[in-house]
C-alpha cells in the first residue's frame, strides 16, 4: 500500500529529524523516493533521492551514495533522459 508506506516513512522522517539521526534520514528519504518511483512519480522520487544524496555525502556513506545514484539512474532511464 503506497499511501500507507508514505504515511509511515513521513512519520519516520519527522522522528529522525527530532533525534538528529542523519543516517535514518538518508535511508528514509531514499525509501520515500522508491515509493514515488514505483508509482511513476519520478520528479518526486528524484527530490527525495537527491535529499538522501546530500546526507550521504555529508556522512561519507559510500554504500548509501551508490544506492541512491543507482536509483536516480533508473529514474532517468524510465524518463528516457539518457543524457543524465
C-alpha positions as CSV (number, residue, x, y, z in Angstrom):
1,X,0.0,0.0,0.0
2,X,1.8,3.1,-1.3
3,X,-0.2,5.6,0.7
4,X,0.3,3.7,3.9
5,X,4.1,3.4,3.2
6,X,4.3,7.1,2.6
7,X,2.5,7.8,5.8
8,X,4.9,5.7,7.9
9,X,8.0,6.9,6.1
10,X,6.9,10.5,6.6
11,X,6.5,9.8,10.3
12,X,9.9,8.2,10.3
13,X,11.4,11.4,8.7
14,X,9.9,13.5,11.4
15,X,11.2,11.3,14.2
16,X,14.6,11.0,12.6
17,X,14.8,14.8,12.4
18,X,13.8,15.2,16.0
19,X,16.6,13.0,17.2
20,X,19.1,14.2,14.6
21,X,19.7,10.8,13.1
22,X,21.2,11.6,9.8
23,X,21.7,8.0,8.7
24,X,18.0,7.3,9.3
25,X,17.1,10.5,7.4
26,X,19.1,9.3,4.4
27,X,17.6,5.9,4.4
28,X,14.0,7.2,4.8
29,X,14.4,9.8,2.1
30,X,15.6,7.0,-0.2
31,X,12.7,4.8,0.7
32,X,10.2,7.6,0.0
33,X,12.0,8.1,-3.3
34,X,11.4,4.4,-4.0
35,X,7.7,4.6,-3.3
36,X,7.3,7.5,-5.6
37,X,9.4,5.8,-8.3
38,X,7.3,2.6,-8.1
39,X,4.2,4.8,-8.7
40,X,5.8,6.5,-11.7
41,X,6.0,9.9,-9.9
42,X,9.6,10.4,-11.0
43,X,10.0,14.1,-10.2
44,X,9.0,13.5,-6.5
45,X,11.3,10.4,-6.5
46,X,14.2,12.4,-7.6
47,X,13.6,15.1,-5.0
48,X,13.9,12.5,-2.2
49,X,16.8,10.7,-3.8
50,X,18.8,14.0,-4.0
51,X,17.9,14.8,-0.4
52,X,19.3,11.4,0.5
53,X,22.5,12.0,-1.6
54,X,23.3,15.2,0.3
55,X,23.0,13.5,3.6
56,X,25.1,10.5,2.5
57,X,27.8,12.8,1.1
58,X,27.9,14.6,4.5
59,X,28.2,11.2,6.2
60,X,30.7,9.9,3.7
61,X,28.4,6.8,3.3
62,X,29.6,5.3,0.0
63,X,27.2,2.4,0.1
64,X,24.2,4.8,0.5
65,X,25.6,7.0,-2.3
66,X,25.9,4.1,-4.6
67,X,22.3,3.0,-3.9
68,X,20.8,6.5,-4.5
69,X,22.9,7.1,-7.6
70,X,21.7,3.8,-9.0
71,X,18.1,4.7,-8.2
72,X,18.5,8.1,-9.8
73,X,19.9,6.4,-12.9
74,X,16.8,4.1,-13.0
75,X,14.5,7.1,-12.9
76,X,16.4,8.9,-15.7
77,X,16.2,5.7,-17.7
78,X,12.4,5.4,-17.1
79,X,12.1,9.1,-18.2
80,X,14.2,8.3,-21.3
81,X,16.6,11.0,-20.2
82,X,19.7,9.2,-21.4
83,X,21.9,12.3,-21.3
84,X,21.7,12.5,-17.5
